[in-house]
């Protein structure tokens, strides 16, 4: 097998091994706030979450919230926690012991969209999830940030909003306010497409090999 | 910003990309200037009025005891219900425990150095003296229901609620309110003859306040734990002894006509009017933070402020700051507002009814001292109105006045009514610590929806922050009462749990 055939095989194999990666899309986008929008207070007592749907195999790559220093309490570089909870028949809501299926730290840099990117958490099952923003000292350094209420419609509305007032009862969706948050995720490539890629690759390999076989 | 997807058909993809571009541009347009790094070097929170009312509690504080709602939802046991009742705990201790506790939790998260509580921590309204019927009391239950015992128990319950603050670095500074210093003839359980008709402040009540709050006040001076808790030492204390405290009605004793049933001579207001300094270092210069607490319902002079004592106190603080090369900042705390906030009152007569004066402006008497000299400046007050003299002093020093009494959150810049000063200092009303809201949404004509002032039925408090740059900022925040309104009548149609914590006012340069 000559070098060209090896290169073609490697290319096809690479294409087969990474068929599940596609560019990220917004799976949660609640909209953008106006400058004078109402701010809800995010601190170590008051947490917020928004519910969204996610297909199994999707990979969350970024979580961003529209944060401002509305309470004059924070500086650029302060950190907060971004978590994803699974809504398993409503067990997340009101469940004070719900455990996050994914957590990472976001950084406040300036008033606007702040959060974390370059993430690679993959949902194992299709269902509803909650994207939560929290401040958990001492690992988080933020004190009190403003989460603004969106004034323009987003491209992927939240299924619901919830907040935790620190009472020990966990998150509640009753009387919750919307806030600006975005979650980006890559969708898995459907299996038939992967098989089509594999098949076409093998066919190409066979054709190339037959063309280069010397005549007897 | 996350990128848009590329797996859609070309037309859909182009639309998505266009949408995302618009969203990005809108986001950029809405983005505020980057916040500069300006750390907080000192902060204090202030709120008042956490007591509830045994008879006219706010319906949003009632719980569905024995209710039939779905579990965990309104009307179910322990959740809000318009047809519910006060939790027995609050009916007994006369405190809005749930909402005041949430306020305390959030204040703890903000980590202020001080929490100044602006009065009405108890329902009180008795006269905590030896009751005339003492000799005939034949049971423990009768004994503990007397004014003195019952008020002391209410104080103890409130002290328990705030005790957690000290453990997380926030020292609690108490301010006397009218429910502490006054007896209400309709509420006293003592012999009615022991309490003049209506609401009257008594020395007995003032002594009960000092007996139950005095350790907190005295520690500002003795420093058994003030500095350990707050992180700062208090100096230049004033009003902690009879030699430095004002007389009721003013240091000059100019309230010459004591109220009916009051002592014939004006009592000394030791530990009821007091002040202290805290110095913080900022980037430009030290700042001398001067804190003053005043009693706006002293025995013998209800609805007054010790304006002349305050003027002398602020002048002395100004001199100390000048000597130290520091920038003075003045914060004055009293229970009653100088000028009543006229919110949108709805009654059976219709919306926008005038709100009756309930602060210092409710005093119909006049001060015979129609001028007051402070800091070399003479304040002429020919009207003799107590609230005018008081506000002129506040304005001269560009102080900020924090108060309660009105169960509402409101921030207003008020000019000097005497015209002596061009300053327009803030009156910050934070009397929404759990007491029944003043804006009652009484049945009757519709209240405009949304409200003219949407925060009138929010529980809230103020947080004042001194920054590294020297800037003094204030954020007033709170949460709604969970009421859901009928859009056509404005009346409460149902209840939910209280809402998320929101910013109500933001002042970037308080003084």
Boltz contact constraints between the chains, C-beta under 6 A:
constraints:
  - contact:
      token1: [A, 22]
      token2: [B, 7]
      max_distance: 6.0
  - contact:
      token1: [A, 23]
      token2: [B, 3]
      max_distance: 6.0
  - contact:
      token1: [A, 23]
      token2: [B, 5]
      max_distance: 6.0
  - contact:
      token1: [A, 23]
      token2: [B, 6]
      max_distance: 6.0
  - contact:
      token1: [A, 24]
      token2: [B, 2]
      max_distance: 6.0
  - contact:
      token1: [A, 24]
      token2: [B, 3]
      max_distance: 6.0
  - contact:
      token1: [A, 25]
      token2: [B, 5]
      max_distance: 6.0
  - contact:
      token1: [A, 26]
      token2: [B, 2]
      max_distance: 6.0
  - contact:
      token1: [A, 32]
      token2: [B, 26]
      max_distance: 6.0
  - contact:
      token1: [A, 32]
      token2: [B, 27]
      max_distance: 6.0
  - contact:
      token1: [A, 32]
      token2: [B, 30]
      max_distance: 6.0
  - contact:
      token1: [A, 33]
      token2: [B, 30]
      max_distance: 6.0
  - contact:
      token1: [A, 34]
      token2: [B, 30]
      max_distance: 6.0
  - contact:
      token1: [A, 35]
      token2: [B, 30]
      max_distance: 6.0
  - contact:
      token1: [A, 35]
      token2: [B, 32]
      max_distance: 6.0
  - contact:
      token1: [A, 38]
      token2: [B, 502]
      max_distance: 6.0
  - contact:
      token1: [A, 39]
      token2: [B, 503]
      max_distance: 6.0
  - contact:
      token1: [A, 40]
      token2: [B, 500]
      max_distance: 6.0
  - contact:
      token1: [A, 40]
      token2: [B, 502]
      max_distance: 6.0
  - contact:
      token1: [A, 41]
      token2: [B, 477]
      max_distance: 6.0
  - contact:
      token1: [A, 41]
      token2: [B, 501]
      max_distance: 6.0
  - contact:
      token1: [A, 43]
      token2: [B, 109]
      max_distance: 6.0
  - contact:
      token1: [A, 44]
      token2: [B, 109]
      max_distance: 6.0
  - contact:
      token1: [A, 45]
      token2: [B, 105]
      max_distance: 6.0
  - contact:
      token1: [A, 45]
      token2: [B, 106]
      max_distance: 6.0
  - contact:
      token1: [A, 45]
      token2: [B, 109]
      max_distance: 6.0
  - contact:
      token1: [A, 46]
      token2: [B, 501]
      max_distance: 6.0
  - contact:
      token1: [A, 62]
      token2: [B, 2]
      max_distance: 6.0
  - contact:
      token1: [A, 68]
      token2: [B, 32]
      max_distance: 6.0
  - contact:
      token1: [A, 69]
      token2: [B, 35]
      max_distance: 6.0
  - contact:
      token1: [A, 70]
      token2: [B, 503]
      max_distance: 6.0
  - contact:
      token1: [A, 71]
      token2: [B, 475]
      max_distance: 6.0
  - contact:
      token1: [A, 72]
      token2: [B, 465]
      max_distance: 6.0
  - contact:
      token1: [A, 72]
      token2: [B, 473]
      max_distance: 6.0
  - contact:
      token1: [A, 75]
      token2: [B, 37]
      max_distance: 6.0
  - contact:
      token1: [A, 76]
      token2: [B, 37]
      max_distance: 6.0
  - contact:
      token1: [A, 94]
      token2: [B, 72]
      max_distance: 6.0
  - contact:
      token1: [A, 110]
      token2: [B, 34]
      max_distance: 6.0
  - contact:
      token1: [A, 111]
      token2: [B, 32]
      max_distance: 6.0
  - contact:
      token1: [A, 111]
      token2: [B, 35]
      max_distance: 6.0
  - contact:
      token1: [A, 112]
      token2: [B, 31]
      max_distance: 6.0
  - contact:
      token1: [A, 144]
      token2: [B, 110]
      max_distance: 6.0
  - contact:
      token1: [A, 152]
      token2: [B, 26]
      max_distance: 6.0
  - contact:
      token1: [A, 155]
      token2: [B, 19]
      max_distance: 6.0
  - contact:
      token1: [A, 163]
      token2: [B, 500]
      max_distance: 6.0
  - contact:
      token1: [A, 165]
      token2: [B, 102]
      max_distance: 6.0
  - contact:
      token1: [A, 166]
      token2: [B, 105]
      max_distance: 6.0
  - contact:
      token1: [A, 172]
      token2: [B, 497]
      max_distance: 6.0
  - contact:
      token1: [A, 174]
      token2: [B, 496]
      max_distance: 6.0
  - contact:
      token1: [A, 174]
      token2: [B, 497]
      max_distance: 6.0
  - contact:
      token1: [A, 175]
      token2: [B, 482]
      max_distance: 6.0
  - contact:
      token1: [A, 175]
      token2: [B, 496]
      max_distance: 6.0
  - contact:
      token1: [A, 175]
      token2: [B, 497]
      max_distance: 6.0
  - contact:
      token1: [A, 175]
      token2: [B, 499]
      max_distance: 6.0
  - contact:
      token1: [A, 177]
      token2: [B, 500]
      max_distance: 6.0
  - contact:
      token1: [A, 184]
      token2: [B, 2]
      max_distance: 6.0
